[in-house]
Amino acid sequence: MPKLVAVVGGKHSGKTTVIKHLITEFTRRGYHVGTIKDIVRIQTLDTPQKETDRYSKAGAEINVAVPKEETVIFIRKAA
């Protein structure tokens, strides 16, 4: 069963530093670590008018992009 840790705080309060240390320690202990980042200041990371954006606008709920060093999954939120 996955274990979850939430780190919350105000802007410039050290959240990223704490998270980096937690990731380092958890991976040192053999855990598999993933993160979820809430980005409230921008609407989308997808590039308007590129293929994945066009697929979403055509009705696809999930799009996966695979650049060289990562895999990006776009999941359209319900309106």
Contacts in CASP RR format, 6 or more apart in sequence:
PFRMAT RR
TARGET T0000
AUTHOR 0000-0000-0000
METHOD contacts of the structure
MODEL  1
MPKLVAVVGGKHSGKTTVIKHLITEFTRRGYHVGTIKDIVRIQTLDTPQK
ETDRYSKAGAEINVAVPKEETVIFIRKAA
5 22 0 8 1.000
7 15 0 8 1.000
7 18 0 8 1.000
7 19 0 8 1.000
7 22 0 8 1.000
8 15 0 8 1.000
9 15 0 8 1.000
19 35 0 8 1.000
23 33 0 8 1.000
23 34 0 8 1.000
23 35 0 8 1.000
26 33 0 8 1.000
27 33 0 8 1.000
39 45 0 8 1.000
44 53 0 8 1.000
45 72 0 8 1.000
45 74 0 8 1.000
46 52 0 8 1.000
46 53 0 8 1.000
46 56 0 8 1.000
46 63 0 8 1.000
46 74 0 8 1.000
47 53 0 8 1.000
52 63 0 8 1.000
52 65 0 8 1.000
52 74 0 8 1.000
55 63 0 8 1.000
56 63 0 8 1.000
56 74 0 8 1.000
56 76 0 8 1.000
59 76 0 8 1.000
60 76 0 8 1.000
61 75 0 8 1.000
61 76 0 8 1.000
62 73 0 8 1.000
62 74 0 8 1.000
62 75 0 8 1.000
62 76 0 8 1.000
63 73 0 8 1.000
63 74 0 8 1.000
64 71 0 8 1.000
64 72 0 8 1.000
64 73 0 8 1.000
64 74 0 8 1.000
65 71 0 8 1.000
65 72 0 8 1.000
65 74 0 8 1.000
66 72 0 8 1.000
END
